[in-house]
Amino acid sequence: MKNPAAIMKLMQARNTFTSNHPKFAAFLEKMISGGVTEGTVIEITVQKPGEAPVTANMRVQQSDLELLNGLKELK
């Protein structure tokens, strides 16, 4: 059985993230709803103040898609 309090807390955190970062949240939504497929490469770069950028990437697997679909259902 799903814990309603945990789901509400996660939804609240999602709403806060979307409010704080509307362009990034819209980008993620577009990529997810646009049909990210298995084999897609996602790359992200993080640059902390005063430090060199660090980049990592991942190749999307079927289990990743299942997680994303589960998260979409929390809207």
Distance bins in CASP14 RR format, pairs under 12 A and 6 or more apart:
PFRMAT RR
TARGET T0000
AUTHOR 0000-0000-0000
RMODE 2
METHOD distances of the structure
MODEL  1
1 7 0 0 0 0 0 1 0 0 0 0 0
2 8 0 0 0 0 0 1 0 0 0 0 0
2 10 0 0 0 0 0 1 0 0 0 0 0
2 70 0 0 0 0 0 1 0 0 0 0 0
2 73 0 0 0 0 0 1 0 0 0 0 0
2 74 0 0 0 0 0 1 0 0 0 0 0
3 9 0 0 0 0 1 0 0 0 0 0 0
3 10 0 0 0 0 1 0 0 0 0 0 0
4 10 0 0 0 0 0 1 0 0 0 0 0
4 11 0 0 0 0 0 1 0 0 0 0 0
4 74 0 0 0 0 0 1 0 0 0 0 0
5 11 0 0 0 0 0 1 0 0 0 0 0
5 12 0 0 0 0 0 1 0 0 0 0 0
6 12 0 0 0 0 0 1 0 0 0 0 0
6 13 0 0 0 0 0 1 0 0 0 0 0
6 74 0 0 0 0 0 1 0 0 0 0 0
7 13 0 0 0 0 0 1 0 0 0 0 0
7 14 0 0 0 0 0 1 0 0 0 0 0
7 70 0 0 0 0 0 1 0 0 0 0 0
7 71 0 0 0 0 0 1 0 0 0 0 0
7 73 0 0 0 0 0 1 0 0 0 0 0
7 74 1 0 0 1 0 0 0 0 0 0 0
7 75 0 0 0 0 0 1 0 0 0 0 0
8 14 0 0 0 0 0 1 0 0 0 0 0
8 15 0 0 0 0 0 1 0 0 0 0 0
8 74 0 0 0 0 1 0 0 0 0 0 0
9 15 0 0 0 0 0 1 0 0 0 0 0
9 16 0 0 0 0 0 1 0 0 0 0 0
9 74 0 0 0 0 0 1 0 0 0 0 0
10 16 0 0 0 0 0 1 0 0 0 0 0
10 17 0 0 0 0 0 1 0 0 0 0 0
10 70 0 0 0 0 0 1 0 0 0 0 0
10 71 0 0 0 0 1 0 0 0 0 0 0
10 73 0 0 0 0 0 1 0 0 0 0 0
10 74 1 0 0 1 0 0 0 0 0 0 0
10 75 0 0 0 0 0 1 0 0 0 0 0
11 17 0 0 0 0 0 1 0 0 0 0 0
11 18 0 0 0 0 0 1 0 0 0 0 0
11 71 0 0 0 0 0 1 0 0 0 0 0
11 73 0 0 0 0 0 1 0 0 0 0 0
11 74 1 0 1 0 0 0 0 0 0 0 0
11 75 0 0 0 0 1 0 0 0 0 0 0
12 18 0 0 0 0 0 1 0 0 0 0 0
12 19 0 0 0 0 0 1 0 0 0 0 0
12 74 0 0 0 0 0 1 0 0 0 0 0
13 19 0 0 0 0 0 1 0 0 0 0 0
13 20 0 0 0 0 0 1 0 0 0 0 0
13 71 0 0 0 0 0 1 0 0 0 0 0
13 74 0 0 0 0 0 1 0 0 0 0 0
14 20 0 0 0 0 0 1 0 0 0 0 0
14 21 0 0 0 0 0 1 0 0 0 0 0
14 25 0 0 0 0 1 0 0 0 0 0 0
14 28 0 0 0 0 0 1 0 0 0 0 0
14 29 0 0 0 0 0 1 0 0 0 0 0
14 71 0 0 0 0 1 0 0 0 0 0 0
14 72 0 0 0 0 0 1 0 0 0 0 0
14 73 0 0 0 0 0 1 0 0 0 0 0
14 74 1 0 0 1 0 0 0 0 0 0 0
14 75 0 0 0 0 1 0 0 0 0 0 0
15 21 0 0 0 0 0 1 0 0 0 0 0
15 22 0 0 0 0 0 1 0 0 0 0 0
15 25 0 0 0 0 1 0 0 0 0 0 0
15 74 0 0 0 0 0 1 0 0 0 0 0
15 75 0 0 0 0 0 1 0 0 0 0 0
16 22 0 0 0 0 0 1 0 0 0 0 0
16 25 0 0 0 0 0 1 0 0 0 0 0
17 24 0 0 0 0 1 0 0 0 0 0 0
17 25 1 0 0 1 0 0 0 0 0 0 0
17 26 0 0 0 0 0 1 0 0 0 0 0
17 28 0 0 0 0 1 0 0 0 0 0 0
17 29 0 0 0 0 0 1 0 0 0 0 0
17 71 0 0 0 0 0 1 0 0 0 0 0
18 24 0 0 0 0 1 0 0 0 0 0 0
18 25 1 0 1 0 0 0 0 0 0 0 0
18 26 0 0 0 0 1 0 0 0 0 0 0
18 27 0 0 0 0 0 1 0 0 0 0 0
18 28 0 0 0 0 1 0 0 0 0 0 0
18 29 0 0 0 0 1 0 0 0 0 0 0
18 75 0 0 0 0 0 1 0 0 0 0 0
19 25 0 0 0 0 1 0 0 0 0 0 0
19 26 0 0 0 0 0 1 0 0 0 0 0
21 27 0 0 0 0 1 0 0 0 0 0 0
21 28 0 0 0 0 1 0 0 0 0 0 0
21 29 0 0 0 0 0 1 0 0 0 0 0
22 28 0 0 0 0 0 1 0 0 0 0 0
22 29 0 0 0 0 0 1 0 0 0 0 0
23 29 0 0 0 0 0 1 0 0 0 0 0
23 30 0 0 0 0 0 1 0 0 0 0 0
24 30 0 0 0 0 0 1 0 0 0 0 0
24 31 0 0 0 0 0 1 0 0 0 0 0
24 44 0 0 0 0 0 1 0 0 0 0 0
25 31 0 0 0 0 0 1 0 0 0 0 0
25 32 0 0 0 0 0 1 0 0 0 0 0
26 32 0 0 0 0 0 1 0 0 0 0 0
26 33 0 0 0 0 0 1 0 0 0 0 0
27 33 0 0 0 0 0 1 0 0 0 0 0
27 34 0 0 0 0 0 1 0 0 0 0 0
27 42 0 0 0 0 0 1 0 0 0 0 0
27 44 0 0 0 0 0 1 0 0 0 0 0
28 34 0 0 0 0 0 1 0 0 0 0 0
28 36 0 0 0 0 1 0 0 0 0 0 0
28 42 0 0 0 0 0 1 0 0 0 0 0
28 44 0 0 0 0 0 1 0 0 0 0 0
28 68 0 0 0 0 1 0 0 0 0 0 0
28 71 0 0 0 0 0 1 0 0 0 0 0
28 72 0 0 0 0 0 1 0 0 0 0 0
29 35 0 0 0 0 0 1 0 0 0 0 0
29 36 0 0 0 0 0 1 0 0 0 0 0
29 68 0 0 0 0 0 1 0 0 0 0 0
29 71 0 0 0 0 0 1 0 0 0 0 0
29 72 0 0 0 0 1 0 0 0 0 0 0
29 75 0 0 0 0 1 0 0 0 0 0 0
30 36 0 0 0 0 0 1 0 0 0 0 0
31 37 0 0 0 0 0 1 0 0 0 0 0
31 40 0 0 0 0 1 0 0 0 0 0 0
31 41 0 0 0 0 0 1 0 0 0 0 0
31 42 0 0 0 0 1 0 0 0 0 0 0
31 44 0 0 0 0 0 1 0 0 0 0 0
31 60 0 0 0 0 0 1 0 0 0 0 0
31 68 0 0 0 0 1 0 0 0 0 0 0
31 72 0 0 0 0 0 1 0 0 0 0 0
32 40 0 0 0 0 0 1 0 0 0 0 0
32 42 0 0 0 0 0 1 0 0 0 0 0
32 60 0 0 0 0 0 1 0 0 0 0 0
32 64 0 0 0 0 0 1 0 0 0 0 0
32 65 0 0 0 0 1 0 0 0 0 0 0
32 67 0 0 0 0 0 1 0 0 0 0 0
32 68 1 0 1 0 0 0 0 0 0 0 0
32 69 0 0 0 0 1 0 0 0 0 0 0
32 70 0 0 0 0 0 1 0 0 0 0 0
32 71 0 0 0 0 1 0 0 0 0 0 0
32 72 1 0 0 1 0 0 0 0 0 0 0
32 73 0 0 0 0 0 1 0 0 0 0 0
32 75 0 0 0 0 0 1 0 0 0 0 0
33 68 0 0 0 0 0 1 0 0 0 0 0
33 69 0 0 0 0 0 1 0 0 0 0 0
33 71 0 0 0 0 0 1 0 0 0 0 0
33 72 1 0 0 1 0 0 0 0 0 0 0
33 75 0 0 0 0 0 1 0 0 0 0 0
34 40 0 0 0 0 0 1 0 0 0 0 0
34 68 0 0 0 0 0 1 0 0 0 0 0
34 72 0 0 0 0 0 1 0 0 0 0 0
35 60 0 0 0 0 0 1 0 0 0 0 0
35 65 0 0 0 0 1 0 0 0 0 0 0
35 68 0 0 0 0 1 0 0 0 0 0 0
35 69 0 0 0 0 0 1 0 0 0 0 0
35 72 0 0 0 0 0 1 0 0 0 0 0
36 42 1 0 0 1 0 0 0 0 0 0 0
36 58 0 0 0 0 0 1 0 0 0 0 0
36 59 0 0 0 0 0 1 0 0 0 0 0
36 60 1 0 1 0 0 0 0 0 0 0 0
36 61 0 0 0 0 0 1 0 0 0 0 0
36 62 0 0 0 0 0 1 0 0 0 0 0
36 64 0 0 0 0 1 0 0 0 0 0 0
36 65 1 0 0 1 0 0 0 0 0 0 0
36 66 0 0 0 0 0 1 0 0 0 0 0
36 67 0 0 0 0 0 1 0 0 0 0 0
36 68 1 0 0 1 0 0 0 0 0 0 0
36 69 0 0 0 0 0 1 0 0 0 0 0
36 72 0 0 0 0 0 1 0 0 0 0 0
37 59 0 0 0 0 0 1 0 0 0 0 0
37 60 1 0 0 1 0 0 0 0 0 0 0
37 61 0 0 0 0 0 1 0 0 0 0 0
37 62 0 0 0 0 1 0 0 0 0 0 0
37 64 0 0 0 0 0 1 0 0 0 0 0
37 65 1 0 0 1 0 0 0 0 0 0 0
37 68 0 0 0 0 0 1 0 0 0 0 0
38 58 0 0 0 0 0 1 0 0 0 0 0
38 59 0 0 0 0 1 0 0 0 0 0 0
38 60 1 0 1 0 0 0 0 0 0 0 0
38 61 1 0 0 1 0 0 0 0 0 0 0
38 62 1 0 1 0 0 0 0 0 0 0 0
38 63 0 0 0 0 1 0 0 0 0 0 0
38 64 0 0 0 0 1 0 0 0 0 0 0
38 65 1 0 0 1 0 0 0 0 0 0 0
38 66 0 0 0 0 0 1 0 0 0 0 0
38 68 0 0 0 0 0 1 0 0 0 0 0
39 57 0 0 0 0 0 1 0 0 0 0 0
39 58 0 0 0 0 1 0 0 0 0 0 0
39 59 1 0 1 0 0 0 0 0 0 0 0
39 60 1 0 1 0 0 0 0 0 0 0 0
39 61 1 0 0 1 0 0 0 0 0 0 0
39 62 0 0 0 0 1 0 0 0 0 0 0
39 64 0 0 0 0 1 0 0 0 0 0 0
39 65 0 0 0 0 1 0 0 0 0 0 0
40 57 0 0 0 0 0 1 0 0 0 0 0
40 58 0 0 0 0 1 0 0 0 0 0 0
40 59 1 0 0 1 0 0 0 0 0 0 0
40 60 1 0 1 0 0 0 0 0 0 0 0
40 61 0 0 0 0 1 0 0 0 0 0 0
40 62 0 0 0 0 0 1 0 0 0 0 0
40 64 0 0 0 0 1 0 0 0 0 0 0
40 65 0 0 0 0 1 0 0 0 0 0 0
40 68 0 0 0 0 0 1 0 0 0 0 0
41 55 0 0 0 0 0 1 0 0 0 0 0
41 56 0 0 0 0 0 1 0 0 0 0 0
41 57 1 0 1 0 0 0 0 0 0 0 0
41 58 1 0 0 1 0 0 0 0 0 0 0
41 59 1 0 1 0 0 0 0 0 0 0 0
41 60 1 0 0 1 0 0 0 0 0 0 0
41 61 0 0 0 0 0 1 0 0 0 0 0
41 64 0 0 0 0 0 1 0 0 0 0 0
42 55 0 0 0 0 0 1 0 0 0 0 0
42 56 0 0 0 0 1 0 0 0 0 0 0
42 57 1 0 0 1 0 0 0 0 0 0 0
42 58 1 0 1 0 0 0 0 0 0 0 0
42 59 0 0 0 0 1 0 0 0 0 0 0
42 60 1 0 0 1 0 0 0 0 0 0 0
42 61 0 0 0 0 0 1 0 0 0 0 0
42 64 0 0 0 0 1 0 0 0 0 0 0
42 65 0 0 0 0 0 1 0 0 0 0 0
42 68 0 0 0 0 0 1 0 0 0 0 0
43 53 0 0 0 0 0 1 0 0 0 0 0
43 54 0 0 0 0 0 1 0 0 0 0 0
43 55 1 0 0 1 0 0 0 0 0 0 0
43 56 1 0 0 1 0 0 0 0 0 0 0
43 57 1 1 0 0 0 0 0 0 0 0 0
43 58 0 0 0 0 1 0 0 0 0 0 0
43 59 0 0 0 0 0 1 0 0 0 0 0
43 60 0 0 0 0 0 1 0 0 0 0 0
44 53 0 0 0 0 0 1 0 0 0 0 0
44 54 0 0 0 0 1 0 0 0 0 0 0
44 55 1 0 0 1 0 0 0 0 0 0 0
44 56 1 0 0 1 0 0 0 0 0 0 0
44 57 1 0 0 1 0 0 0 0 0 0 0
44 58 0 0 0 0 1 0 0 0 0 0 0
45 51 0 0 0 0 0 1 0 0 0 0 0
45 52 0 0 0 0 0 1 0 0 0 0 0
45 53 1 0 1 0 0 0 0 0 0 0 0
45 54 1 0 0 1 0 0 0 0 0 0 0
45 55 1 0 1 0 0 0 0 0 0 0 0
45 56 0 0 0 0 1 0 0 0 0 0 0
45 57 0 0 0 0 1 0 0 0 0 0 0
46 52 0 0 0 0 0 1 0 0 0 0 0
46 53 1 0 0 1 0 0 0 0 0 0 0
46 54 1 0 1 0 0 0 0 0 0 0 0
46 55 1 0 0 1 0 0 0 0 0 0 0
46 56 0 0 0 0 1 0 0 0 0 0 0
47 53 1 0 1 0 0 0 0 0 0 0 0
47 54 1 0 0 1 0 0 0 0 0 0 0
47 55 0 0 0 0 1 0 0 0 0 0 0
48 54 0 0 0 0 1 0 0 0 0 0 0
58 64 1 0 0 1 0 0 0 0 0 0 0
59 65 0 0 0 0 0 1 0 0 0 0 0
60 66 0 0 0 0 0 1 0 0 0 0 0
60 67 0 0 0 0 0 1 0 0 0 0 0
60 68 0 0 0 0 1 0 0 0 0 0 0
61 67 0 0 0 0 1 0 0 0 0 0 0
61 68 0 0 0 0 0 1 0 0 0 0 0
62 68 0 0 0 0 0 1 0 0 0 0 0
62 69 0 0 0 0 0 1 0 0 0 0 0
63 69 0 0 0 0 0 1 0 0 0 0 0
63 70 0 0 0 0 0 1 0 0 0 0 0
64 70 0 0 0 0 0 1 0 0 0 0 0
64 71 0 0 0 0 0 1 0 0 0 0 0
65 71 0 0 0 0 0 1 0 0 0 0 0
65 72 0 0 0 0 0 1 0 0 0 0 0
66 72 0 0 0 0 0 1 0 0 0 0 0
66 73 0 0 0 0 0 1 0 0 0 0 0
67 73 0 0 0 0 0 1 0 0 0 0 0
67 74 0 0 0 0 0 1 0 0 0 0 0
68 74 0 0 0 0 0 1 0 0 0 0 0
69 75 0 0 0 0 0 1 0 0 0 0 0
END
